[in-house]
Amino acid sequence: MLSRFILFAGVDFYPAGGAEDILGSYASISEAIAELDRHDDLDWFHILDIQTGAIITYGPQFARRSERTVWARDYDLRLGLA
């Protein structure tokens, strides 16, 4: 069964195409970001919230791991997941 958030990511900014880019599904944004941070070679990411349909995309504000971690925790708090 899929968790609420699906993490898509890849290298060189060129997607492999759909399901080929899925790293996994996670119960929270924080879990998805923790998985993303285990990979040093990824240039982009999208996180799909399958409950709301929202797509969270990579942006300059997420360039540093520490900033992604804080942002993810805050996002989870807003959703009542933390």
Beta strands, then each sheet from edge to edge (+ up, - down):
strand 1: 5-10
strand 2: 22-26
strand 3: 44-49
strand 4: 55-57
sheet 1: 2+ 1- 3+ 4-
end
